Amino acid sequence: MEAWKTVQGVSQVTANDGTITVLADDSNRVLPRLFETAAANSVRITSVAIQEPNLEAVFLHLTGKALRD
């Protein structure tokens, strides 16, 4: 995780229940770098899910609260 925090384009890396979440500027440019960094650190990636931000996700990220809170 620490190595991923230094990858250009990554703004945040968090872990929760065995899942690592990476906030990145552009997944198309950052994802290959994350795979390279994982391989260099002998880390195996088992799955990847890319979610494009929507208004609710942006609001939650900026305020820490859901729209309905």
Backbone as a chain_set.jsonl record, in Angstrom:
{"seq": "MEAWKTVQGVSQVTANDGTITVLADDSNRVLPRLFETAAANSVRITSVAIQEPNLEAVFLHLTGKALRD", "coords": {"N": [[0.816, -1.201, 0.0], [1.905, 1.244, 0.787], [3.777, 1.728, -1.232], [2.092, 2.118, -3.401], [0.942, 4.554, -2.772], [2.803, 6.365, -3.603], [2.719, 6.376, -6.314], [2.446, 8.148, -9.31], [-0.375, 10.154, -9.875], [-2.054, 8.899, -8.104], [-4.218, 9.627, -5.491], [-5.215, 8.762, -3.062], [-5.025, 5.938, -0.89], [-6.61, 3.27, 0.596], [-7.423, 0.657, 2.964], [-9.753, -1.934, 3.628], [-11.328, -4.569, 5.127], [-9.824, -6.518, 3.639], [-9.862, -5.454, 1.119], [-8.429, -3.194, -1.092], [-8.657, 0.184, -1.757], [-8.174, 2.539, -4.258], [-7.87, 5.865, -4.994], [-7.709, 7.65, -7.904], [-6.462, 9.891, -10.43], [-6.763, 9.281, -13.215], [-7.773, 6.323, -14.291], [-6.985, 4.829, -16.52], [-4.366, 5.576, -17.033], [-3.106, 5.238, -14.558], [-3.557, 2.601, -13.627], [-1.836, 0.646, -15.033], [0.623, 1.413, -13.873], [0.16, 0.794, -11.195], [-0.003, -1.998, -11.328], [2.622, -2.571, -12.157], [4.049, -1.653, -9.921], [3.027, -3.358, -7.964], [3.964, -5.853, -8.909], [6.731, -5.435, -8.7], [6.961, -5.43, -5.978], [6.327, -7.969, -5.25], [3.574, -8.516, -4.964], [0.394, -9.923, -5.366], [-2.273, -9.258, -7.472], [-5.652, -9.908, -7.351], [-8.154, -9.181, -8.287], [-9.825, -6.516, -10.049], [-11.757, -3.617, -9.924], [-13.219, -0.969, -11.521], [-14.533, 2.136, -10.82], [-16.241, 4.83, -11.996], [-16.451, 8.182, -10.901], [-19.466, 9.466, -9.466], [-21.956, 11.977, -8.78], [-22.793, 11.582, -6.108], [-20.662, 10.036, -5.036], [-18.541, 11.843, -5.253], [-19.43, 13.9, -3.556], [-19.51, 12.492, -1.1], [-16.788, 11.883, -0.826], [-15.711, 14.472, -0.572], [-17.05, 15.587, 1.651], [-17.385, 13.603, 3.554], [-19.804, 12.61, 4.224], [-22.865, 11.002, 3.317], [-25.249, 11.859, 0.729], [-27.819, 11.755, 1.796], [-27.507, 11.943, 4.517]], "CA": [[0.0, 0.0, 0.0], [2.76, 2.434, 0.861], [4.369, 1.941, -2.556], [1.05, 2.645, -4.28], [0.698, 5.956, -2.435], [3.793, 7.194, -4.284], [2.504, 6.299, -7.765], [1.942, 9.4, -9.873], [-1.786, 10.112, -10.225], [-2.808, 8.327, -6.99], [-4.452, 10.639, -4.466], [-5.527, 8.145, -1.774], [-5.048, 4.475, -0.836], [-7.148, 2.802, 1.869], [-7.7, -0.777, 3.044], [-10.893, -2.269, 4.462], [-11.788, -5.954, 4.96], [-9.092, -7.214, 2.591], [-10.005, -4.751, -0.149], [-7.681, -1.942, -1.169], [-9.301, 1.163, -2.62], [-7.233, 3.548, -4.737], [-8.451, 7.005, -5.705], [-6.721, 8.072, -8.895], [-6.907, 10.898, -11.394], [-7.135, 8.656, -14.486], [-7.518, 4.889, -14.131], [-6.303, 4.294, -17.701], [-2.923, 5.838, -16.915], [-2.587, 4.812, -13.261], [-3.664, 1.15, -13.424], [-0.594, -0.057, -15.38], [1.657, 1.729, -12.874], [-0.147, 0.032, -9.988], [0.396, -3.382, -11.594], [4.09, -2.61, -12.153], [4.487, -1.499, -8.538], [2.671, -4.601, -7.267], [4.901, -6.895, -9.347], [8.049, -5.12, -8.149], [6.912, -5.705, -4.543], [5.847, -9.355, -5.109], [2.178, -8.508, -4.536], [-0.488, -10.502, -6.378], [-3.59, -8.625, -7.6], [-6.592, -10.969, -7.72], [-9.274, -8.624, -9.048], [-9.84, -5.062, -10.195], [-13.045, -3.027, -10.28], [-13.063, 0.47, -11.748], [-15.783, 2.884, -10.692], [-16.143, 6.239, -12.341], [-17.154, 8.939, -9.866], [-20.736, 10.129, -9.747], [-22.145, 13.113, -7.888], [-22.839, 11.119, -4.714], [-19.313, 9.623, -4.636], [-17.744, 13.058, -5.097], [-19.918, 14.554, -2.35], [-19.053, 11.688, 0.028], [-15.339, 12.077, -0.716], [-15.392, 15.827, -0.141], [-17.652, 15.948, 2.947], [-17.392, 12.491, 4.496], [-21.201, 12.277, 4.51], [-23.69, 10.666, 2.174], [-26.192, 12.913, 0.39], [-29.029, 11.637, 2.603], [-27.193, 12.067, 5.956]], "C": [[0.853, 1.256, 0.0], [3.383, 2.753, -0.496], [3.346, 2.531, -3.519], [0.766, 4.108, -4.003], [1.659, 6.893, -3.167], [3.638, 7.184, -5.802], [1.881, 7.604, -8.248], [0.489, 9.235, -10.307], [-2.659, 9.517, -9.14], [-2.972, 9.4, -5.925], [-4.748, 10.034, -3.097], [-5.522, 6.628, -1.927], [-5.547, 4.085, 0.542], [-7.402, 1.303, 1.798], [-8.858, -1.006, 4.002], [-11.354, -3.683, 4.141], [-11.119, -6.675, 3.788], [-9.202, -6.588, 1.212], [-9.225, -3.447, -0.074], [-8.376, -1.033, -2.172], [-8.287, 2.248, -2.961], [-8.023, 4.639, -5.444], [-7.38, 7.563, -6.625], [-7.34, 9.071, -9.858], [-7.459, 10.267, -12.665], [-6.777, 7.179, -14.418], [-6.774, 4.295, -15.33], [-4.79, 4.5, -17.642], [-2.337, 5.245, -15.645], [-2.575, 3.295, -13.104], [-2.412, 0.386, -13.86], [0.539, 0.191, -14.381], [1.429, 0.964, -11.575], [0.248, -1.434, -10.153], [1.919, -3.523, -11.576], [4.628, -2.537, -10.729], [4.179, -2.764, -7.738], [3.656, -5.707, -7.626], [6.288, -6.673, -8.757], [8.134, -5.422, -6.656], [6.368, -7.098, -4.233], [4.438, -9.436, -4.527], [1.326, -9.027, -5.689], [-1.837, -9.786, -6.347], [-4.555, -9.687, -8.091], [-7.819, -10.456, -8.465], [-9.174, -7.106, -9.057], [-11.253, -4.646, -10.576], [-12.842, -1.525, -10.388], [-14.441, 1.119, -11.655], [-15.515, 4.333, -11.037], [-16.942, 7.026, -11.306], [-18.481, 9.494, -10.367], [-20.898, 11.24, -8.713], [-22.134, 12.681, -6.423], [-21.451, 10.722, -4.215], [-18.417, 10.837, -4.408], [-18.137, 13.786, -3.812], [-19.427, 13.817, -1.106], [-17.558, 11.876, 0.249], [-14.997, 13.449, -0.143], [-15.885, 16.143, 1.272], [-17.578, 14.855, 3.992], [-18.789, 12.042, 4.866], [-21.918, 11.927, 3.211], [-24.684, 11.799, 1.921], [-27.41, 12.909, 1.302], [-28.767, 11.78, 4.103], [-27.63, 13.396, 6.519]], "O": [[0.555, 2.218, -0.707], [3.501, 3.921, -0.866], [3.694, 3.357, -4.364], [0.382, 4.839, -4.916], [1.366, 8.078, -3.333], [4.35, 7.905, -6.502], [0.914, 8.099, -7.669], [0.156, 8.289, -11.021], [-3.883, 9.607, -9.225], [-1.994, 10.014, -5.499], [-4.562, 10.697, -2.076], [-5.954, 6.094, -2.948], [-4.984, 4.511, 1.55], [-7.576, 0.743, 0.715], [-8.948, -0.367, 5.051], [-11.732, -3.968, 3.005], [-11.791, -7.37, 3.026], [-8.687, -7.138, 0.238], [-9.348, -2.692, 0.89], [-8.65, -1.437, -3.302], [-7.628, 2.802, -2.081], [-8.761, 4.363, -6.39], [-6.282, 7.906, -6.185], [-8.551, 9.1, -10.073], [-8.517, 10.675, -13.145], [-5.6, 6.823, -14.48], [-6.006, 3.348, -15.164], [-4.029, 3.677, -18.151], [-1.191, 4.794, -15.646], [-1.652, 2.757, -12.494], [-1.953, -0.469, -13.103], [1.319, -0.714, -14.082], [2.384, 0.536, -10.927], [0.775, -2.044, -9.223], [2.443, -4.496, -11.035], [5.55, -3.268, -10.369], [4.993, -3.19, -6.919], [4.132, -6.422, -6.745], [6.949, -7.631, -8.356], [9.22, -5.642, -6.121], [5.99, -7.382, -3.096], [4.141, -10.305, -3.707], [1.508, -8.628, -6.84], [-2.474, -9.719, -5.296], [-4.32, -10.306, -9.128], [-8.459, -11.212, -9.196], [-8.532, -6.498, -8.201], [-11.871, -5.254, -11.45], [-12.351, -0.887, -9.457], [-15.386, 0.703, -12.325], [-14.659, 4.98, -10.434], [-18.005, 6.577, -10.88], [-18.609, 9.927, -11.513], [-20.033, 11.409, -7.854], [-21.527, 13.35, -5.587], [-21.096, 11.04, -3.08], [-17.62, 10.852, -3.47], [-17.27, 14.236, -3.063], [-18.974, 14.453, -0.154], [-17.111, 12.013, 1.388], [-14.09, 13.57, 0.68], [-15.228, 16.876, 2.011], [-17.694, 15.13, 5.186], [-18.953, 11.182, 5.731], [-21.622, 12.477, 2.151], [-24.931, 12.613, 2.811], [-27.982, 13.969, 1.557], [-29.712, 11.743, 4.891], [-27.44, 13.656, 7.707]]}, "num_chains": 1, "name": "protein.A"}
